[in-house]
């Protein structure tokens, strides 16, 4: 397992756009995110596709790969953060400079469609990657939610927190939709409640991310092999009941539930139950059947706000009785 150096005050956080062109379509929110990072004492470096748009994406496959590789090779860049997800990050995987990343590891963070890159990088380099905030989607949000999301990220990557680290459960959450370019207020929040599907305690390597995205790399060399005892993290957004049943069934027929040691399912942003009256975790229960590992649902590591940061490849403890996830080891190099 390879760890990137910890993030320090004054370091450079670079933004890249591996799929959707959010820096072009949500300029006000992007500007707010840059100002937020600068207020925290970090330099912001923009990738070569910042402000660019090629229809549904930020640029060609070659251009998107070049943007990421330039940031990987740039010695002045300490953290590479996606602007947002989208649908096509998996197109970049054959062209990433994995050798440069192994030689000079950096914090790589994003979520949703960026799952393909996080898992692909981990599979090819053993570098711990981070399922967490994206520049535009997360850090462009209004306080106080953006401050909470940032604090969760900061605790994992700056070396300030002591480990083992119990990840906090936010008191409130939201998936309220407000158009990004007209948003002028904080989103309305709701009381938070995690759901224990099956009680138990398990320790293992954390693997996973956005399940819909994983389907785009499933069975490839860029999808890490799910090992016996792994703690598997899944979440999705804006899907309907039929779509999530199909994704859960993929896990069932692939024997994932026969291997893992524990399961974490995140909140589903704006889920469409199609008249079923079922929550995603209830559909999951039907697909899984009876299992003998702990399962925790409605976790805050997803498209909702605030968002916890999860270190892919690190050892964690899942305790569904206490409804906690504990990161057992530092996910970055803590020595100076």
Residue pairs with C-beta under 8 A, 6 or more apart in sequence:
1 126
1 128
1 313
1 314
2 102
2 105
2 125
2 126
2 127
2 128
3 105
3 127
3 128
3 330
3 331
3 332
3 333
4 105
4 106
4 107
4 108
4 127
4 128
4 332
4 333
5 78
5 105
5 106
5 332
5 333
6 157
6 158
6 159
6 332
6 333
6 334
7 13
7 42
7 78
7 79
7 107
7 154
7 157
7 158
7 332
8 78
8 158
9 41
9 42
10 41
10 42
10 43
11 42
11 43
11 78
11 79
12 42
12 43
12 44
12 45
12 76
12 77
12 78
12 79
13 37
13 42
13 43
13 44
13 45
13 77
13 78
13 79
13 80
13 81
14 44
14 45
14 46
14 47
14 71
14 74
14 77
14 79
14 80
14 81
15 23
15 44
15 45
15 46
15 47
15 50
15 81
15 82
15 83
15 135
16 47
16 49
16 64
16 67
16 68
16 71
16 80
16 81
16 82
16 83
17 23
17 47
17 49
17 50
17 52
17 58
17 59
17 64
17 67
17 82
17 83
17 84
18 58
18 64
18 67
18 68
18 82
18 86
18 88
18 89
18 92
18 110
18 113
18 114
18 117
19 57
19 58
19 64
19 84
19 85
19 86
19 87
19 88
19 89
19 113
19 114
20 56
20 57
20 58
20 83
20 84
20 85
20 86
20 87
20 113
21 49
21 52
21 53
21 54
21 57
21 58
22 29
22 30
22 83
22 84
22 136
22 137
23 30
23 46
23 49
23 50
23 51
23 52
23 58
23 83
23 136
24 51
24 52
24 53
24 58
25 53
26 84
26 136
26 140
26 180
26 181
27 51
27 181
28 180
28 181
29 136
29 140
29 180
29 181
29 183
30 83
30 135
30 136
30 140
32 139
32 140
33 135
33 136
33 138
33 139
33 140
34 44
34 135
36 139
36 140
36 146
36 150
37 44
37 135
37 139
38 44
40 150
45 71
45 74
45 76
45 77
47 67
47 68
47 70
47 71
48 63
48 66
48 67
48 70
49 58
49 59
49 63
49 64
49 67
50 83
52 58
52 59
54 60
56 86
56 87
56 88
57 64
57 86
57 88
58 64
58 67
58 83
59 67
61 88
61 91
61 92
61 95
62 95
64 91
64 92
65 92
65 95
65 96
68 80
68 92
68 96
68 117
69 95
69 96
69 97
69 100
71 77
71 80
72 80
72 96
72 97
72 100
72 101
72 104
72 106
73 97
73 100
73 104
75 104
77 106
78 106
78 107
79 106
79 107
79 108
79 109
79 157
80 106
80 107
80 108
80 109
81 109
81 110
81 133
81 134
81 135
82 109
82 110
82 111
82 114
82 117
82 134
82 135
83 134
83 135
83 136
83 137
84 112
84 134
84 135
84 136
84 137
85 110
85 111
85 112
85 113
85 114
85 134
85 137
85 210
85 213
86 112
86 113
87 113
88 113
89 113
89 114
89 115
89 116
89 117
89 213
90 116
90 120
90 213
90 216
90 217
90 222
92 116
92 117
93 116
93 117
93 120
93 217
93 220
93 222
96 117
96 120
96 121
96 124
98 121
98 124
98 125
101 108
101 121
101 125
101 127
102 125
102 126
102 127
105 125
105 127
107 130
107 157
107 332
108 117
108 118
108 121
108 127
108 129
108 130
109 129
109 130
109 131
109 132
109 133
109 134
109 153
109 309
110 117
110 118
110 130
110 131
110 132
110 134
111 131
111 132
111 133
111 134
111 137
111 138
111 209
111 210
111 302
111 303
111 307
112 134
112 137
112 210
112 213
112 237
112 303
113 210
113 213
114 134
114 213
115 131
115 208
115 209
115 210
115 213
115 214
116 213
116 214
116 216
116 217
116 222
117 129
118 129
118 130
118 131
118 209
118 312
119 129
119 207
119 209
119 214
119 217
119 222
119 223
119 224
119 312
120 217
120 222
120 223
121 127
121 129
122 128
122 129
122 207
122 224
122 312
122 313
123 221
123 222
123 223
123 224
124 221
124 222
126 313
127 313
128 311
128 312
128 313
128 314
128 331
128 332
129 311
129 312
129 313
130 153
130 156
130 157
130 309
130 310
130 311
130 312
130 331
131 208
131 209
131 233
131 301
131 309
131 310
131 311
131 312
132 138
132 152
132 153
132 156
132 307
132 308
132 309
132 310
133 139
133 149
133 150
133 153
133 307
133 309
136 180
138 146
138 149
138 305
138 307
139 146
139 149
139 150
140 146
140 180
141 149
141 187
141 305
142 183
142 185
142 186
142 187
143 186
144 186
145 174
145 186
145 187
145 189
145 305
145 306
146 305
146 306
148 170
148 305
148 306
149 305
149 306
149 307
152 167
152 168
152 306
152 307
152 308
152 309
153 309
154 160
155 161
155 165
155 309
156 165
156 309
156 311
156 327
156 331
156 332
157 309
157 331
157 332
159 330
159 332
159 334
163 327
163 328
163 329
163 330
164 317
164 326
164 327
164 328
164 329
165 326
165 327
166 324
166 325
166 326
167 308
167 324
167 325
167 326
167 327
168 308
169 192
169 194
169 300
169 323
169 324
170 192
170 300
170 306
170 308
171 191
171 192
172 189
172 190
172 191
172 192
173 189
173 190
173 192
173 267
173 300
173 304
173 305
173 306
174 187
174 188
174 189
174 190
174 304
174 305
175 267
175 269
175 270
175 303
175 304
175 305
176 187
176 188
177 270
178 185
178 187
187 305
192 300
193 298
194 296
194 297
194 298
194 299
194 323
195 281
195 296
195 297
195 298
196 294
196 295
196 296
196 297
196 320
196 321
196 323
197 263
197 281
197 284
197 285
197 295
197 296
197 297
197 320
198 291
198 292
198 293
198 294
198 295
198 320
199 294
199 320
199 321
200 262
200 293
200 294
200 318
200 320
200 321
201 294
201 317
201 318
201 319
201 320
201 321
202 229
202 231
202 261
202 262
202 293
202 294
202 317
202 318
203 229
203 231
203 261
203 315
203 316
203 317
203 318
203 328
204 227
204 229
204 230
204 231
204 260
204 261
204 262
204 315
204 316
205 227
205 229
205 230
205 231
205 313
205 314
205 315
205 316
206 230
206 231
206 233
206 310
206 311
206 312
206 313
206 314
206 315
206 316
207 224
207 226
207 227
207 230
207 231
207 232
207 233
207 312
207 313
208 214
208 232
208 233
208 234
208 264
208 312
209 233
209 234
209 235
209 312
210 234
210 235
210 236
210 237
211 234
211 235
211 236
211 247
211 248
211 251
212 236
212 239
212 243
212 247
214 223
214 234
215 247
215 250
217 223
218 250
218 254
226 232
226 256
226 259
226 260
227 259
228 259
228 260
228 261
229 259
229 260
229 261
230 259
230 260
230 261
231 260
231 261
231 262
231 263
231 264
231 316
231 318
232 256
232 260
232 262
232 263
232 264
233 264
233 266
233 299
233 301
233 310
234 251
234 263
234 264
234 265
234 266
235 265
235 266
235 267
235 268
235 299
235 301
235 302
235 303
236 243
236 244
236 247
236 266
236 268
236 280
236 302
237 268
237 269
237 270
237 302
237 303
238 269
238 270
238 271
238 272
238 303
239 247
239 268
239 271
239 272
240 271
240 272
240 273
240 274
241 271
241 272
241 273
241 274
241 276
241 278
241 280
241 283
242 274
244 268
244 271
244 280
244 283
244 284
245 283
245 286
245 287
248 283
248 284
248 287
248 288
249 287
251 257
251 287
252 287
252 288
252 289
257 263
257 288
257 291
260 293
261 293
261 318
262 293
262 294
262 295
262 296
262 318
262 320
263 291
263 293
263 294
263 295
263 296
264 295
264 296
264 299
264 301
264 318
264 325
265 280
265 281
265 284
265 295
265 296
265 297
265 298
265 299
266 298
266 299
266 300
266 301
266 302
266 303
266 304
267 298
267 299
267 300
267 302
267 303
267 304
268 279
268 280
268 302
268 303
269 302
269 303
269 304
271 279
271 280
273 279
276 283
279 297
280 297
281 297
281 298
284 297
288 295
294 318
294 319
294 320
295 320
296 318
296 320
296 323
296 325
299 308
299 325
300 306
300 307
300 308
301 307
301 308
301 309
301 310
310 325
311 327
311 331
313 331
314 327
314 328
314 329
314 331
315 327
315 328
315 329
316 325
316 326
316 327
316 328
317 324
317 325
317 326
317 328
318 324
318 325
319 325
319 326
